Amino acid sequence: MKIIEMEEKSGRVRLKVESQNDLWTLYNIIKPGDEIYAKTTREIKVGGKSIRKSMILGIKVKKMEFQPFTERLRVNGIIIYQPQKYEENGFKGSHHTINIDIGMEITIVKEKWPKYVLERMEKASKRGRYNAMIIAVDDEEAAIGIVREYGIEIIFEMALRLPGKREVEKRERIMEKKIRDLTLRIVETSNREKSKIIIISGPDYIREKITEKMRNIKYQMKWKPIIIEENVSNGGVRGIYETLRKDSVLKALREIEVIEEKRLMNMFIKYLVNNPGMTAYGAIEVEKAAKMGAIKILLILDENLHSYGEFREKMEEIMTETERKGGEIKIFSGLSEAGRKLKALGGIAAILKYNIKI
C-alpha cells in the first residue's frame, strides 16, 4: 500500500493499492459511513442509448464484500459526488458499487481516524508486496502455498508418483524431471509474488535436492529471497500446515499477520489455562475490562467490525476505550485457524495487564 497524501484536518487519505493484502487491510478499515472516491464505470444516456462511461464517483459506504484469494474488493454505497458534466444523468442519491482492484488509487474520507487504523495502514505501507512462500514436498506429492494476512492460499499441487526404491535409475530420472518442473514453478511463483522468504520443507532427501536446485538458480529470480529449510514428515498440503507449526518458521514469518494471530491466540490460551484472571472473553467481560483500563491486547474478529446496529457500536466503544487507556488492538481474520478459535470465544477476547478476578 502506498500512501500518497494524508490530510488530518479533513480526514482525507489518498492511497494506491499494491497487493491482495492491501485489499484485506482496506476491508478491515473502511466502515459504513465513510466516503470513498475512485475511478469506476457508470451507465449514462447518450442520444437515447445507454453506454458505460469511466469516471470518478464518490460514495458514502453502506456495505462491502471481499472474496478471499481474489484481487477485488467491492464497496457498495450511495453516490454523493459525480462529475459536473454528468449531472443531468442524476446519479446522486442512487446506489453504486466501486470495485477496488490492485493498482487503483482511491481516496478515503473518515470523520475520525482511530489510532489502530492509522497504525495498520502505516504497517501495510512499509510491508509492501512481500509474501512468504512455503513448498512442502516428499516422494509422493508437492504443494506450494502463499502466506497471506488472512490465511494460507494453496496455489499449486503436484503428484510425484515416483517408482519404487528398487528401480534406482528410473526413480532418479523421474525424480530429476519432477524436481526441475517444481523448481520452475517455484521461480515463476516467486517472481510473480515477490516472495521475500521461501521455506522448503519435507523429509530430508528430496527437500535437500529442491533446496540445492533453488540455491543454484536463485540468480534467475527477480527477487533474491531468503531460502529456509525445514524438516517435516509430510509433503503436499498437509506438509504446508505442518511447516507452519515449526518455531523456526514462526520466527522467520513474524511480520506475517496470520502467524502473529497464532502467537497471540496461543498466549491467550496459555493464560486462560494457567491464570484465567489475566484474560477476558465475550463482549460483556471484555467491555468490563476495557472500562477498567485493564486490557493489554484486545483480540477482535474482523467479522465483528462488519456487523451493524448496537453490536457494532459496542465493538467500536470497546476498541476506543482500549486505545484510549493504552491497550493494543489486534484484528483477527475469520479465515485463519486462530480466527476460528477466537470466533468460538464470542469473536472478542483480551489479554490483560493485571489479574482482575483475584
ABEGO torsion letter per residue (X at the ends): XBBABBBAAAGBBBBBBABAAAAAAAAAABBBGBBBBBBBBBBBBBGGBBBBBBBBBBBBBABBBBBBGBABBBBBBBBABBBAAAAAAGABGBBBBBBBBBGBBBBBBBABBBAAAAAAAAAAAAAEBBBBBBBBBBAABBBBBBBBAAEBBBABBBBAGBBBAABAAAAAAAAAAAAAAAAAAAAAAAAAAGBABBBBBEBAAAAAAAAAAAAAAAAABABBBBBBBBBBABBEAAAAAAAAABAAAAAAAAABAAAAAAAAAAAAAAAAAABAAABBBEAAAAAAAAAAGABABBBBBAAAAABBEAAAAAAAAAAAAAAAAGBBBBBBBAABAAAAAAAAAGGBBBBBABBAAX
